[in-house]
Amino acid sequence: MRENGVERSQGIHVVRDGPRQAPPLLLIHGSGASGASWSPVVPALAAHHHVIRVDLPGCGQSPPSPPYDVPTQASRVAAVLDDLGRGPVTVVGHSSGGYVATALAEQRPDLVRSVALISCGPRPGALLPQPLILRILLGPPFGPLIWPRRSDAVIRKGIGAAAARPVDVPDDVVADLKHISYGTFRTILRRNTEYIAERGVPDRLAALTVEVLAVFGSADPRWDPSSVRQYEVVPNARIELLSGVGHLPMFEAPEAISELLLSWTSRERAVDVTDL
């Protein structure tokens, strides 16, 4: 992997890896996380792509910048791509990052080659009862009191609750999670729910012409794993279920998710070569 550097565009923290002449691959993190959450898969991806990671406003190393509704977040990401002069890109979204990826495809189809969704809940009804530690951290009355006092161990335990197997959480992921405030996190969660309550992700994507890959872990504790089948309404969507994996495939099965993404993008690279 070759890191090209860290920069700021449109007030958003951006990290780019891999050869700049390689096909661009945009990675969007989930609620409250940061671009660092992709670290386990970046080396494999950057061997074939120019990988672009963003910290959405209020997350990681990007300062707070309301509002946090999904369409606004997508328009900010579009502005970053315009600034960088990159597009069309393959955009990969983890969890609610898939909502931003979908909204980006809705708003700016010229910037989106294809969409890959990882552990992306399709509709509110697919949400499962959440693990106890997440309910404590994210809800009243304890959430607002505990959140500012979270230790590294508590943060790691919270992240681990979304996994189906033990995970090694990088230090920079933990550090980035300390930056987001309780109020900002709760607002982001509400805005994400509003987006999928207004219209489900599969229906949104089915109305577009973009190609879609949808990946779920078979043991996801946050979203019903069988809900990945809802993406079958998208014409020619590719559906993948990773056995024994929870909500965090990048940490739980980095080799498998890297191979899936590279397999997905390899067909695009083959088309590009054919078109030459």
C-alpha positions as protocol buffer text, in pm:
chain_id: "A"
residue {
  index: 1
  type: MET
  ca { x: 0 y: 0 z: 0 }
}
residue {
  index: 2
  type: ARG
  ca { x: 118 y: 350 z: -78 }
}
residue {
  index: 3
  type: GLU
  ca { x: -42 y: 633 z: 114 }
}
residue {
  index: 4
  type: ASN
  ca { x: -82 y: 948 z: -88 }
}
residue {
  index: 5
  type: GLY
  ca { x: -166 y: 1165 z: 206 }
}
residue {
  index: 6
  type: VAL
  ca { x: -421 y: 1337 z: 422 }
}
residue {
  index: 7
  type: GLU
  ca { x: -605 y: 1650 z: 320 }
}
residue {
  index: 8
  type: ARG
  ca { x: -918 y: 1850 z: 388 }
}
residue {
  index: 9
  type: SER
  ca { x: -1182 y: 1923 z: 125 }
}
residue {
  index: 10
  type: GLN
  ca { x: -1511 y: 2104 z: 187 }
}
residue {
  index: 11
  type: GLY
  ca { x: -1426 y: 2088 z: 558 }
}
residue {
  index: 12
  type: ILE
  ca { x: -1409 y: 1707 z: 536 }
}
residue {
  index: 13
  type: HIS
  ca { x: -1107 y: 1499 z: 642 }
}
residue {
  index: 14
  type: VAL
  ca { x: -992 y: 1292 z: 342 }
}
residue {
  index: 15
  type: VAL
  ca { x: -729 y: 1018 z: 322 }
}
residue {
  index: 16
  type: ARG
  ca { x: -614 y: 882 z: -14 }
}
residue {
  index: 17
  type: ASP
  ca { x: -416 y: 562 z: -75 }
}
residue {
  index: 18
  type: GLY
  ca { x: -291 y: 384 z: -382 }
}
residue {
  index: 19
  type: PRO
  ca { x: -179 y: 506 z: -726 }
}
residue {
  index: 20
  type: ARG
  ca { x: -363 y: 818 z: -835 }
}
residue {
  index: 21
  type: GLN
  ca { x: -399 y: 686 z: -1187 }
}
residue {
  index: 22
  type: ALA
  ca { x: -578 y: 371 z: -1063 }
}
residue {
  index: 23
  type: PRO
  ca { x: -960 y: 340 z: -1076 }
}
residue {
  index: 24
  type: PRO
  ca { x: -1108 y: 540 z: -785 }
}
residue {
  index: 25
  type: LEU
  ca { x: -1280 y: 361 z: -497 }
}
residue {
  index: 26
  type: LEU
  ca { x: -1469 y: 572 z: -241 }
}
residue {
  index: 27
  type: LEU
  ca { x: -1523 y: 427 z: 109 }
}
residue {
  index: 28
  type: ILE
  ca { x: -1794 y: 573 z: 337 }
}
residue {
  index: 29
  type: HIS
  ca { x: -1810 y: 473 z: 703 }
}
residue {
  index: 30
  type: GLY
  ca { x: -2116 y: 405 z: 920 }
}
residue {
  index: 31
  type: SER
  ca { x: -2279 y: 610 z: 1196 }
}
residue {
  index: 32
  type: GLY
  ca { x: -2032 y: 771 z: 1433 }
}
residue {
  index: 33
  type: ALA
  ca { x: -1735 y: 587 z: 1285 }
}
residue {
  index: 34
  type: SER
  ca { x: -1463 y: 728 z: 1058 }
}
residue {
  index: 35
  type: GLY
  ca { x: -1255 y: 644 z: 755 }
}
residue {
  index: 36
  type: ALA
  ca { x: -1019 y: 460 z: 990 }
}
residue {
  index: 37
  type: SER
  ca { x: -1278 y: 182 z: 1016 }
}
residue {
  index: 38
  type: TRP
  ca { x: -1168 y: 70 z: 668 }
}
residue {
  index: 39
  type: SER
  ca { x: -802 y: 32 z: 768 }
}
residue {
  index: 40
  type: PRO
  ca { x: -796 y: -352 z: 767 }
}
residue {
  index: 41
  type: VAL
  ca { x: -901 y: -368 z: 400 }
}
residue {
  index: 42
  type: VAL
  ca { x: -719 y: -65 z: 257 }
}
residue {
  index: 43
  type: PRO
  ca { x: -387 y: -242 z: 179 }
}
residue {
  index: 44
  type: ALA
  ca { x: -556 y: -500 z: -45 }
}
residue {
  index: 45
  type: LEU
  ca { x: -784 y: -245 z: -211 }
}
residue {
  index: 46
  type: ALA
  ca { x: -510 y: 13 z: -266 }
}
residue {
  index: 47
  type: ALA
  ca { x: -307 y: -241 z: -464 }
}
residue {
  index: 48
  type: HIS
  ca { x: -565 y: -205 z: -741 }
}
residue {
  index: 49
  type: HIS
  ca { x: -742 y: 125 z: -674 }
}
residue {
  index: 50
  type: HIS
  ca { x: -698 y: 485 z: -578 }
}
residue {
  index: 51
  type: VAL
  ca { x: -881 y: 455 z: -243 }
}
residue {
  index: 52
  type: ILE
  ca { x: -1055 y: 763 z: -106 }
}
residue {
  index: 53
  type: ARG
  ca { x: -1176 y: 763 z: 255 }
}
residue {
  index: 54
  type: VAL
  ca { x: -1380 y: 1043 z: 408 }
}
residue {
  index: 55
  type: ASP
  ca { x: -1477 y: 1130 z: 765 }
}
residue {
  index: 56
  type: LEU
  ca { x: -1833 y: 1258 z: 738 }
}
residue {
  index: 57
  type: PRO
  ca { x: -1898 y: 1590 z: 921 }
}
residue {
  index: 58
  type: GLY
  ca { x: -1904 y: 1550 z: 1298 }
}
residue {
  index: 59
  type: CYS
  ca { x: -1725 y: 1213 z: 1276 }
}
residue {
  index: 60
  type: GLY
  ca { x: -1360 y: 1122 z: 1318 }
}
residue {
  index: 61
  type: GLN
  ca { x: -1139 y: 1419 z: 1231 }
}
residue {
  index: 62
  type: SER
  ca { x: -1405 y: 1621 z: 1048 }
}
residue {
  index: 63
  type: PRO
  ca { x: -1553 y: 1900 z: 1261 }
}
residue {
  index: 64
  type: PRO
  ca { x: -1926 y: 1916 z: 1337 }
}
residue {
  index: 65
  type: SER
  ca { x: -2128 y: 2075 z: 1058 }
}
residue {
  index: 66
  type: PRO
  ca { x: -2505 y: 2034 z: 1081 }
}
residue {
  index: 67
  type: PRO
  ca { x: -2745 y: 1948 z: 933 }
}
residue {
  index: 68
  type: TYR
  ca { x: -2675 y: 1574 z: 923 }
}
residue {
  index: 69
  type: ASP
  ca { x: -2956 y: 1451 z: 700 }
}
residue {
  index: 70
  type: VAL
  ca { x: -2845 y: 1191 z: 447 }
}
residue {
  index: 71
  type: PRO
  ca { x: -2902 y: 1398 z: 129 }
}
residue {
  index: 72
  type: THR
  ca { x: -2692 y: 1683 z: 271 }
}
residue {
  index: 73
  type: GLN
  ca { x: -2414 y: 1442 z: 364 }
}
residue {
  index: 74
  type: ALA
  ca { x: -2423 y: 1301 z: 11 }
}
residue {
  index: 75
  type: SER
  ca { x: -2402 y: 1648 z: -144 }
}
residue {
  index: 76
  type: ARG
  ca { x: -2095 y: 1720 z: 70 }
}
residue {
  index: 77
  type: VAL
  ca { x: -1928 y: 1400 z: -50 }
}
residue {
  index: 78
  type: ALA
  ca { x: -2014 y: 1495 z: -409 }
}
residue {
  index: 79
  type: ALA
  ca { x: -1842 y: 1831 z: -355 }
}
residue {
  index: 80
  type: VAL
  ca { x: -1532 y: 1651 z: -228 }
}
residue {
  index: 81
  type: LEU
  ca { x: -1521 y: 1433 z: -540 }
}
residue {
  index: 82
  type: ASP
  ca { x: -1562 y: 1742 z: -756 }
}
residue {
  index: 83
  type: ASP
  ca { x: -1275 y: 1910 z: -570 }
}
residue {
  index: 84
  type: LEU
  ca { x: -1053 y: 1605 z: -618 }
}
residue {
  index: 85
  type: GLY
  ca { x: -1153 y: 1572 z: -980 }
}
residue {
  index: 86
  type: ARG
  ca { x: -1246 y: 1207 z: -930 }
}
residue {
  index: 87
  type: GLY
  ca { x: -1542 y: 1039 z: -1089 }
}
residue {
  index: 88
  type: PRO
  ca { x: -1714 y: 825 z: -1171 }
}
residue {
  index: 89
  type: VAL
  ca { x: -1619 y: 616 z: -866 }
}
residue {
  index: 90
  type: THR
  ca { x: -1718 y: 283 z: -724 }
}
residue {
  index: 91
  type: VAL
  ca { x: -1866 y: 381 z: -388 }
}
residue {
  index: 92
  type: VAL
  ca { x: -1869 y: 141 z: -93 }
}
residue {
  index: 93
  type: GLY
  ca { x: -2079 y: 216 z: 214 }
}
residue {
  index: 94
  type: HIS
  ca { x: -2071 y: 32 z: 545 }
}
residue {
  index: 95
  type: SER
  ca { x: -2395 y: 29 z: 746 }
}
residue {
  index: 96
  type: SER
  ca { x: -2549 y: 378 z: 726 }
}
residue {
  index: 97
  type: GLY
  ca { x: -2263 y: 479 z: 500 }
}
residue {
  index: 98
  type: GLY
  ca { x: -2464 y: 286 z: 244 }
}
residue {
  index: 99
  type: TYR
  ca { x: -2740 y: 546 z: 277 }
}
residue {
  index: 100
  type: VAL
  ca { x: -2498 y: 823 z: 188 }
}
residue {
  index: 101
  type: ALA
  ca { x: -2370 y: 612 z: -103 }
}
residue {
  index: 102
  type: THR
  ca { x: -2728 y: 560 z: -223 }
}
residue {
  index: 103
  type: ALA
  ca { x: -2814 y: 930 z: -191 }
}
residue {
  index: 104
  type: LEU
  ca { x: -2496 y: 1015 z: -383 }
}
residue {
  index: 105
  type: ALA
  ca { x: -2612 y: 790 z: -667 }
}
residue {
  index: 106
  type: GLU
  ca { x: -2955 y: 953 z: -654 }
}
residue {
  index: 107
  type: GLN
  ca { x: -2817 y: 1306 z: -668 }
}
residue {
  index: 108
  type: ARG
  ca { x: -2511 y: 1266 z: -889 }
}
residue {
  index: 109
  type: PRO
  ca { x: -2531 y: 959 z: -1113 }
}
residue {
  index: 110
  type: ASP
  ca { x: -2245 y: 1109 z: -1311 }
}
residue {
  index: 111
  type: LEU
  ca { x: -2015 y: 1052 z: -1014 }
}
residue {
  index: 112
  type: VAL
  ca { x: -2116 y: 691 z: -936 }
}
residue {
  index: 113
  type: ARG
  ca { x: -2006 y: 391 z: -1139 }
}
residue {
  index: 114
  type: SER
  ca { x: -2154 y: 130 z: -902 }
}
residue {
  index: 115
  type: VAL
  ca { x: -2259 y: 92 z: -538 }
}
residue {
  index: 116
  type: ALA
  ca { x: -2144 y: -173 z: -289 }
}
residue {
  index: 117
  type: LEU
  ca { x: -2333 y: -193 z: 40 }
}
residue {
  index: 118
  type: ILE
  ca { x: -2194 y: -374 z: 343 }
}
residue {
  index: 119
  type: SER
  ca { x: -2422 y: -450 z: 640 }
}
residue {
  index: 120
  type: CYS
  ca { x: -2659 y: -179 z: 518 }
}
residue {
  index: 121
  type: GLY
  ca { x: -3004 y: -213 z: 676 }
}
residue {
  index: 122
  type: PRO
  ca { x: -3264 y: -176 z: 399 }
}
residue {
  index: 123
  type: ARG
  ca { x: -3561 y: -54 z: 606 }
}
residue {
  index: 124
  type: PRO
  ca { x: -3639 y: 27 z: 972 }
}
residue {
  index: 125
  type: GLY
  ca { x: -3832 y: -300 z: 1010 }
}
residue {
  index: 126
  type: ALA
  ca { x: -3512 y: -500 z: 958 }
}
residue {
  index: 127
  type: LEU
  ca { x: -3349 y: -357 z: 1271 }
}
residue {
  index: 128
  type: LEU
  ca { x: -3301 y: -616 z: 1546 }
}
residue {
  index: 129
  type: PRO
  ca { x: -3320 y: -557 z: 1925 }
}
residue {
  index: 130
  type: GLN
  ca { x: -2983 y: -398 z: 1998 }
}
residue {
  index: 131
  type: PRO
  ca { x: -2715 y: -543 z: 2230 }
}
residue {
  index: 132
  type: LEU
  ca { x: -2746 y: -421 z: 2588 }
}
residue {
  index: 133
  type: ILE
  ca { x: -2425 y: -215 z: 2592 }
}
residue {
  index: 134
  type: LEU
  ca { x: -2537 y: -23 z: 2283 }
}
residue {
  index: 135
  type: ARG
  ca { x: -2876 y: 49 z: 2437 }
}
residue {
  index: 136
  type: ILE
  ca { x: -2702 y: 183 z: 2748 }
}
residue {
  index: 137
  type: LEU
  ca { x: -2450 y: 394 z: 2554 }
}
residue {
  index: 138
  type: LEU
  ca { x: -2697 y: 537 z: 2305 }
}
residue {
  index: 139
  type: GLY
  ca { x: -3013 y: 592 z: 2505 }
}
residue {
  index: 140
  type: PRO
  ca { x: -3132 y: 788 z: 2808 }
}
residue {
  index: 141
  type: PRO
  ca { x: -3093 y: 810 z: 3096 }
}
residue {
  index: 142
  type: PHE
  ca { x: -2739 y: 666 z: 3104 }
}
residue {
  index: 143
  type: GLY
  ca { x: -2615 y: 749 z: 2754 }
}
residue {
  index: 144
  type: PRO
  ca { x: -2564 y: 1126 z: 2801 }
}
residue {
  index: 145
  type: LEU
  ca { x: -2383 y: 1061 z: 3131 }
}
residue {
  index: 146
  type: ILE
  ca { x: -2158 y: 777 z: 3016 }
}
residue {
  index: 147
  type: TRP
  ca { x: -2073 y: 901 z: 2667 }
}
residue {
  index: 148
  type: PRO
  ca { x: -1825 y: 1178 z: 2761 }
}
residue {
  index: 149
  type: ARG
  ca { x: -1655 y: 943 z: 3010 }
}
residue {
  index: 150
  type: ARG
  ca { x: -1609 y: 641 z: 2782 }
}
residue {
  index: 151
  type: SER
  ca { x: -1279 y: 463 z: 2827 }
}
residue {
  index: 152
  type: ASP
  ca { x: -1096 y: 287 z: 2544 }
}
residue {
  index: 153
  type: ALA
  ca { x: -1214 y: -43 z: 2689 }
}
residue {
  index: 154
  type: VAL
  ca { x: -1580 y: 65 z: 2687 }
}
residue {
  index: 155
  type: ILE
  ca { x: -1551 y: 186 z: 2327 }
}
residue {
  index: 156
  type: ARG
  ca { x: -1394 y: -143 z: 2222 }
}
residue {
  index: 157
  type: LYS
  ca { x: -1667 y: -335 z: 2403 }
}
residue {
  index: 158
  type: GLY
  ca { x: -1933 y: -129 z: 2225 }
}
residue {
  index: 159
  type: ILE
  ca { x: -1774 y: -195 z: 1887 }
}
residue {
  index: 160
  type: GLY
  ca { x: -1733 y: -564 z: 1968 }
}
residue {
  index: 161
  type: ALA
  ca { x: -2103 y: -594 z: 2049 }
}
residue {
  index: 162
  type: ALA
  ca { x: -2177 y: -548 z: 1678 }
}
residue {
  index: 163
  type: ALA
  ca { x: -1946 y: -835 z: 1582 }
}
residue {
  index: 164
  type: ALA
  ca { x: -2011 y: -1209 z: 1585 }
}
residue {
  index: 165
  type: ARG
  ca { x: -1650 y: -1299 z: 1664 }
}
residue {
  index: 166
  type: PRO
  ca { x: -1363 y: -1135 z: 1855 }
}
residue {
  index: 167
  type: VAL
  ca { x: -1220 y: -838 z: 1668 }
}
residue {
  index: 168
  type: ASP
  ca { x: -897 y: -639 z: 1693 }
}
residue {
  index: 169
  type: VAL
  ca { x: -1003 y: -275 z: 1687 }
}
residue {
  index: 170
  type: PRO
  ca { x: -724 y: -39 z: 1571 }
}
residue {
  index: 171
  type: ASP
  ca { x: -627 y: 240 z: 1810 }
}
residue {
  index: 172
  type: ASP
  ca { x: -709 y: 511 z: 1556 }
}
residue {
  index: 173
  type: VAL
  ca { x: -1066 y: 380 z: 1530 }
}
residue {
  index: 174
  type: VAL
  ca { x: -1106 y: 413 z: 1907 }
}
residue {
  index: 175
  type: ALA
  ca { x: -949 y: 759 z: 1908 }
}
residue {
  index: 176
  type: ASP
  ca { x: -1179 y: 879 z: 1630 }
}
residue {
  index: 177
  type: LEU
  ca { x: -1489 y: 757 z: 1814 }
}
residue {
  index: 178
  type: LYS
  ca { x: -1392 y: 977 z: 2108 }
}
residue {
  index: 179
  type: HIS
  ca { x: -1429 y: 1287 z: 1890 }
}
residue {
  index: 180
  type: ILE
  ca { x: -1801 y: 1259 z: 1819 }
}
residue {
  index: 181
  type: SER
  ca { x: -2038 y: 1406 z: 2077 }
}
residue {
  index: 182
  type: TYR
  ca { x: -2339 y: 1224 z: 2212 }
}
residue {
  index: 183
  type: GLY
  ca { x: -2576 y: 1482 z: 2067 }
}
residue {
  index: 184
  type: THR
  ca { x: -2421 y: 1463 z: 1721 }
}
residue {
  index: 185
  type: PHE
  ca { x: -2428 y: 1084 z: 1722 }
}
residue {
  index: 186
  type: ARG
  ca { x: -2794 y: 1073 z: 1824 }
}
residue {
  index: 187
  type: THR
  ca { x: -2884 y: 1328 z: 1557 }
}
residue {
  index: 188
  type: ILE
  ca { x: -2704 y: 1130 z: 1288 }
}
residue {
  index: 189
  type: LEU
  ca { x: -2888 y: 813 z: 1393 }
}
residue {
  index: 190
  type: ARG
  ca { x: -3225 y: 992 z: 1373 }
}
residue {
  index: 191
  type: ARG
  ca { x: -3151 y: 1138 z: 1031 }
}
residue {
  index: 192
  type: ASN
  ca { x: -3043 y: 798 z: 900 }
}
residue {
  index: 193
  type: THR
  ca { x: -3367 y: 641 z: 1021 }
}
residue {
  index: 194
  type: GLU
  ca { x: -3568 y: 918 z: 858 }
}
residue {
  index: 195
  type: TYR
  ca { x: -3399 y: 847 z: 525 }
}
residue {
  index: 196
  type: ILE
  ca { x: -3490 y: 477 z: 515 }
}
residue {
  index: 197
  type: ALA
  ca { x: -3834 y: 538 z: 669 }
}
residue {
  index: 198
  type: GLU
  ca { x: -3916 y: 778 z: 386 }
}
residue {
  index: 199
  type: ARG
  ca { x: -3818 y: 515 z: 129 }
}
residue {
  index: 200
  type: GLY
  ca { x: -3627 y: 190 z: 165 }
}
residue {
  index: 201
  type: VAL
  ca { x: -3277 y: 161 z: 19 }
}
residue {
  index: 202
  type: PRO
  ca { x: -3364 y: -126 z: -220 }
}
residue {
  index: 203
  type: ASP
  ca { x: -3652 y: 75 z: -368 }
}
residue {
  index: 204
  type: ARG
  ca { x: -3430 y: 381 z: -407 }
}
residue {
  index: 205
  type: LEU
  ca { x: -3163 y: 180 z: -590 }
}
residue {
  index: 206
  type: ALA
  ca { x: -3417 y: -7 z: -803 }
}
residue {
  index: 207
  type: ALA
  ca { x: -3526 y: 330 z: -944 }
}
residue {
  index: 208
  type: LEU
  ca { x: -3171 y: 398 z: -1066 }
}
residue {
  index: 209
  type: THR
  ca { x: -2958 y: 236 z: -1333 }
}
residue {
  index: 210
  type: VAL
  ca { x: -2655 y: 184 z: -1108 }
}
residue {
  index: 211
  type: GLU
  ca { x: -2522 y: -168 z: -1047 }
}
residue {
  index: 212
  type: VAL
  ca { x: -2538 y: -290 z: -688 }
}
residue {
  index: 213
  type: LEU
  ca { x: -2351 y: -535 z: -464 }
}
residue {
  index: 214
  type: ALA
  ca { x: -2514 y: -606 z: -125 }
}
residue {
  index: 215
  type: VAL
  ca { x: -2315 y: -792 z: 142 }
}
residue {
  index: 216
  type: PHE
  ca { x: -2435 y: -902 z: 486 }
}
residue {
  index: 217
  type: GLY
  ca { x: -2293 y: -1117 z: 762 }
}
residue {
  index: 218
  type: SER
  ca { x: -2508 y: -1418 z: 844 }
}
residue {
  index: 219
  type: ALA
  ca { x: -2472 y: -1342 z: 1216 }
}
residue {
  index: 220
  type: ASP
  ca { x: -2528 y: -965 z: 1209 }
}
residue {
  index: 221
  type: PRO
  ca { x: -2668 y: -868 z: 1553 }
}
residue {
  index: 222
  type: ARG
  ca { x: -2791 y: -526 z: 1439 }
}
residue {
  index: 223
  type: TRP
  ca { x: -2985 y: -598 z: 1120 }
}
residue {
  index: 224
  type: ASP
  ca { x: -3177 y: -911 z: 1025 }
}
residue {
  index: 225
  type: PRO
  ca { x: -2933 y: -1093 z: 794 }
}
residue {
  index: 226
  type: SER
  ca { x: -3218 y: -1225 z: 580 }
}
residue {
  index: 227
  type: SER
  ca { x: -3308 y: -864 z: 495 }
}
residue {
  index: 228
  type: VAL
  ca { x: -3022 y: -867 z: 242 }
}
residue {
  index: 229
  type: ARG
  ca { x: -3269 y: -1047 z: 15 }
}
residue {
  index: 230
  type: GLN
  ca { x: -3470 y: -726 z: -7 }
}
residue {
  index: 231
  type: TYR
  ca { x: -3200 y: -599 z: -242 }
}
residue {
  index: 232
  type: GLU
  ca { x: -3313 y: -856 z: -497 }
}
residue {
  index: 233
  type: VAL
  ca { x: -3565 y: -596 z: -622 }
}
residue {
  index: 234
  type: VAL
  ca { x: -3266 y: -412 z: -772 }
}
residue {
  index: 235
  type: PRO
  ca { x: -3217 y: -543 z: -1129 }
}
residue {
  index: 236
  type: ASN
  ca { x: -2909 y: -768 z: -1155 }
}
residue {
  index: 237
  type: ALA
  ca { x: -2803 y: -695 z: -795 }
}
residue {
  index: 238
  type: ARG
  ca { x: -2534 y: -927 z: -660 }
}
residue {
  index: 239
  type: ILE
  ca { x: -2619 y: -1059 z: -312 }
}
residue {
  index: 240
  type: GLU
  ca { x: -2358 y: -1209 z: -79 }
}
residue {
  index: 241
  type: LEU
  ca { x: -2394 y: -1353 z: 273 }
}
residue {
  index: 242
  type: LEU
  ca { x: -2076 y: -1408 z: 475 }
}
residue {
  index: 243
  type: SER
  ca { x: -2110 y: -1710 z: 702 }
}
residue {
  index: 244
  type: GLY
  ca { x: -2048 y: -1652 z: 1073 }
}
residue {
  index: 245
  type: VAL
  ca { x: -1977 y: -1282 z: 1029 }
}
residue {
  index: 246
  type: GLY
  ca { x: -2153 y: -1003 z: 1218 }
}
residue {
  index: 247
  type: HIS
  ca { x: -2202 y: -634 z: 1142 }
}
residue {
  index: 248
  type: LEU
  ca { x: -1831 y: -554 z: 1097 }
}
residue {
  index: 249
  type: PRO
  ca { x: -1690 y: -759 z: 807 }
}
residue {
  index: 250
  type: MET
  ca { x: -1392 y: -521 z: 770 }
}
residue {
  index: 251
  type: PHE
  ca { x: -1272 y: -626 z: 1117 }
}
residue {
  index: 252
  type: GLU
  ca { x: -1414 y: -980 z: 1129 }
}
residue {
  index: 253
  type: ALA
  ca { x: -1329 y: -1100 z: 779 }
}
residue {
  index: 254
  type: PRO
  ca { x: -1105 y: -843 z: 606 }
}
residue {
  index: 255
  type: GLU
  ca { x: -968 y: -1093 z: 355 }
}
residue {
  index: 256
  type: ALA
  ca { x: -1315 y: -1209 z: 251 }
}
residue {
  index: 257
  type: ILE
  ca { x: -1458 y: -859 z: 213 }
}
residue {
  index: 258
  type: SER
  ca { x: -1150 y: -739 z: 25 }
}
residue {
  index: 259
  type: GLU
  ca { x: -1182 y: -1031 z: -217 }
}
residue {
  index: 260
  type: LEU
  ca { x: -1552 y: -960 z: -268 }
}
residue {
  index: 261
  type: LEU
  ca { x: -1492 y: -593 z: -340 }
}
residue {
  index: 262
  type: LEU
  ca { x: -1203 y: -663 z: -576 }
}
residue {
  index: 263
  type: SER
  ca { x: -1409 y: -926 z: -755 }
}
residue {
  index: 264
  type: TRP
  ca { x: -1687 y: -669 z: -789 }
}
residue {
  index: 265
  type: THR
  ca { x: -1461 y: -398 z: -926 }
}
residue {
  index: 266
  type: SER
  ca { x: -1265 y: -635 z: -1152 }
}
residue {
  index: 267
  type: ARG
  ca { x: -1567 y: -670 z: -1379 }
}
residue {
  index: 268
  type: GLU
  ca { x: -1575 y: -291 z: -1412 }
}
residue {
  index: 269
  type: ARG
  ca { x: -1204 y: -283 z: -1494 }
}
residue {
  index: 270
  type: ALA
  ca { x: -1262 y: -552 z: -1756 }
}
residue {
  index: 271
  type: VAL
  ca { x: -1537 y: -342 z: -1914 }
}
residue {
  index: 272
  type: ASP
  ca { x: -1309 y: -38 z: -1922 }
}
residue {
  index: 273
  type: VAL
  ca { x: -1037 y: -237 z: -2101 }
}
residue {
  index: 274
  type: THR
  ca { x: -1293 y: -368 z: -2352 }
}
residue {
  index: 275
  type: ASP
  ca { x: -1409 y: -14 z: -2422 }
}
residue {
  index: 276
  type: LEU
  ca { x: -1058 y: 105 z: -2509 }
}
